[in-house]
Amino acid sequence: DAGITQSPRYKITETGRQVTLMCHQTWSHSYMFWYRQDLGHGLRLIYYSAAADITDKGEVPDGYVVSRSKTENFPLTLESATRSQTSVYFCASTGGADTQYFGPGTRLTVL
Amino acid sequence: RKEVEQDPGPFNVPEGATVAFNCTYSNSASQSFFWYRQDCRKEPKLLMSVYSSGNEDGRFTAQLNRASQYISLLIRDSKLSDSATYLCVASLNDYKLSFGAGTTVTVRA
């Protein structure tokens, strides 16, 4: 019972490259989220999805693209990575009742 | 202005002590409130929900003051394992959460 997983766990890339972070959940939760966490800012919502093929912007969506063709997967793509996108990225999901369950995170460094 | 603000700490306390800290939220329409716990470099995990009447879970007590728009967390009889960052969360609905930057608690032997 893996729950919610993210891959890769660590990624180093260069400015301008495209990067895709993967998120997979086994609970069939309808809602999924992408957050970034930076010192002093806490967790900030990038995008979220209410169901397959339904996505919406969060607080800091610029420079990111998401898709959700299947309920269990919610990939996040940085179209052209910038140094300001160096961060820890957390994926989360919920089936309701408020509790969000987080994946282990992806540490992304953009050089 | 951030939607949820917390004192970053750190709060350094000896084992067995009581530690308490607050957070404030800016949107009076917020309906749900939570405390999440985050261990160093790991994912946040729900510690407890916060209800208007206040609630207790073992050594942890959470309070909500809607008039002053603050939430508190009190930890009694602190254990070394309580060392973590505590994230205050407010939500306008069930799905979009606003997180504070966290309060760090360090419990020393």
Interface residues (C-beta under 8 A of the other chain):
Chain A: Y31 Y35 G40 H41 G42 L43 R44 L45 Y48 A50 G58 V88 F90 T94 G96 A97 D98 T99 Q100 F102 G103 P104 G105
Chain B: K2 V4 S32 F34 R41 K42 E43 P44 K45 L46 S49 L87 S91 D94 Y95 K96 L97 F99 G100 A101 G102
